[in-house]
Amino acid sequence: VVTSDQDLMGLPALEASAAGVPVVAPKATVSGSDCLVDGQTGRLIDDWETSLSSVLDTWIHQAPEWERLSRSARQRIRDLHTPPVIGQLWHDHLSRLLSASRKGLAAAASTANR
């Protein structure tokens, strides 16, 4: 459960998901986070005070729902946030930057040689 509406980085949600703990959070808190997908890895709620107890009550009394969300949360972290995945994302990003830089340098050299 993410209890803060001040945590804009989503680190508690990432940590909980990695541990297989479904997250319930205010929609505004994790709007930029890719780890929490409403109904798939946890729940996003509008009204914190009334919705929180309803979500937790559902999870307490419906173990299969908790287990489904738990598996999905853990898998989403493995799919998006493990070192090999992050490493590949950085590699791809840096390759695009290097390619764009080379093209820019080649265009500048071509213009300078005219």
C-alpha positions in Angstrom: 0.0 0.0 0.0 1.4 3.4 -1.0 0.2 5.7 1.7 1.7 8.9 0.6 0.4 11.2 -2.0 3.7 13.0 -2.0 5.9 10.2 -3.4 6.1 11.1 -7.1 8.9 8.7 -7.9 7.0 5.5 -7.2 9.8 3.8 -5.4 7.5 2.2 -2.7 5.3 0.9 -5.5 8.3 -0.6 -7.3 9.6 -2.2 -4.2 6.2 -3.7 -3.2 5.6 -5.0 -6.7 9.1 -6.6 -6.8 8.2 -8.4 -3.6 4.9 -9.5 -5.0 2.7 -7.2 -2.9 -0.1 -5.6 -4.9 -0.2 -1.9 -4.6 -3.1 0.4 -3.9 -2.4 4.0 -4.4 -4.1 7.3 -5.3 -4.2 7.8 -9.1 -2.3 11.1 -8.8 0.6 9.5 -6.9 1.7 7.0 -9.6 0.4 8.6 -12.7 3.8 8.5 -14.3 4.8 5.1 -12.9 4.8 2.1 -15.3 4.8 -0.5 -12.5 1.2 -0.1 -11.4 -1.5 -1.0 -13.8 -4.9 -0.7 -12.4 -6.6 -4.1 -12.0 -3.5 -5.9 -13.2 -0.8 -5.3 -10.6 -2.8 -3.4 -8.0 -5.5 -0.8 -7.7 -5.5 3.0 -8.4 -8.2 4.8 -6.5 -9.7 8.2 -6.7 -11.2 8.5 -3.2 -8.5 7.4 -0.7 -10.7 7.4 2.4 -13.6 5.3 1.1 -11.9 3.2 -1.6 -9.0 2.0 0.4 -11.0 -0.1 2.8 -13.0 -1.6 0.0 -9.9 -2.6 -1.9 -8.3 -4.1 1.1 -11.5 -5.9 2.2 -11.7 -7.5 -1.3 -8.0 -8.6 -1.2 -8.5 -10.1 2.3 -11.6 -12.1 1.4 -10.6 -13.1 -2.2 -7.2 -14.8 -2.0 -7.2 -15.7 -5.7 -7.5 -12.0 -6.6 -4.5 -11.2 -4.3 -2.5 -14.0 -5.8 -3.2 -13.0 -9.4 -2.2 -9.4 -8.7 0.9 -10.6 -6.8 2.1 -12.7 -9.7 1.3 -10.0 -12.2 3.1 -7.3 -10.2 6.2 -9.5 -9.8 6.2 -10.4 -13.5 5.9 -6.7 -14.6 8.9 -5.8 -12.5 10.9 -8.6 -14.1 9.7 -7.5 -17.6 10.5 -3.8 -17.1 12.9 -3.2 -14.2 15.6 -5.9 -14.0 19.2 -5.1 -14.7 19.3 -6.8 -18.1 16.2 -5.0 -19.2 17.4 -1.6 -17.9 20.9 -2.3 -19.5 19.3 -3.0 -22.9 17.2 0.2 -22.6 20.3 2.2 -21.9 22.2 0.5 -24.7 19.4 1.2 -27.2 19.1 4.8 -26.0 22.8 5.5 -26.2 23.1 3.9 -29.6 20.3 6.2 -30.9 22.1 9.2 -29.4 25.5 8.1 -30.9 23.9 7.6 -34.3 22.2 11.0 -34.2 25.4 12.6 -33.1 27.3 11.0 -35.9 24.7 12.2 -38.5 24.9 15.7 -37.0 28.7 15.7 -37.2 28.6 14.4 -40.8 26.1 17.1 -41.8 28.2 19.8 -40.1 31.4 18.6 -41.8 29.6 18.5 -45.2 28.4 22.0 -44.7 31.8 23.2 -43.6 33.4 21.7 -46.7 31.2 23.6 -49.1 
